[in-house]
Amino acid sequence: MNVVVIGAGAVASWLAPAIDRLDGYRVVAVASRTPEHAQALARALSDAVGTTVDALPEADVYLISTSDDAIAAIAANTPSSGLWIHTSGSVPITALAGKDRSAVLYPLQTFSKKATTSACAALGGPALDGHHADAIPLFIEACDAEALQQVEALAQALSPRVSEADSERRRALHVAAVFACNFTNRLWAHASDILAKAGYPLDVLKPLLQTTLDKAMAISPVEGQTGPARRGDLKILKSHLASLDGIEKEIYQLISNDILLQYNHPQL
């Protein structure tokens, strides 16, 4: 099946090569509002050209992997033939209204052009070696049975972890991902700044972060919670607050109070 990828950002930069490696699929074009970005991604594929959204070639599948705000406008101003898929977690499938066939393929993963993870590297290839727990979960939705069959075939070729999720459930997945990934990563940035001021690199936290994740998966985040707020140690919490200022102080107090409340301790 011939595939056109619309978008050349982080998600598109992972999905396009992954799809291009699959038997039975060929990415024939990458489209972007920035031609240089489209051409750069196209050059990384076996036989694709860079183009713009207003000059899309004919294809069996059109995959929109752009910013969420652009999806509906792209769908409204492009031909209706073929299977149209977007990759957003929070944009409903109705954003593709007017297409003959529409679907969603949402990869529950963080993608960055500058960083490769084992799960991202495995997408679309045999590198998983049967370790499905590390495979990227893909959540799909479709307008009808035919479109579902097509998007499911593509998703299953990319990952062994494929589930159906309608627009409402997919939004919940996306919100959970923001808490678990985006917010946590921002907290790591604050931790990195605090460490740097004391003369330490971020990697001193790596064993701690890995153990925290392992415990959350094994016994749940609620059971695995530790620290001064979990113990209700207000003296330590107040001493930490006294060492902070600005937004870091506000974040520390807000999250500490959330933990104190969870475990029935007095608030700060």
Secondary structure, DSSP 8 states (H G I E B T S, - for coil): -EEEEE--SHHHHHHHHHHHTSTT-EEEEEE-SSHHHHHHHHHTSSS-EEE-GGG----SEEEE-S-HHHHHHHHHTS---SEEEE--SSS-GGGGTTSSEEEEEEE-S--BTTB--HHHHHTTSSTTTT-GGGS--EEEEESSHHHHHHHHHHHHHH-S-EEE--HHHHHHHHHHHIIIIIIHHHHHHHHHHHHHHHT--GGGGHHHHHHHHHHHHHH-HHHH--SHHHHT-HHHHHHHHHT--HHHHHHHHHHHHHHHHHTT----
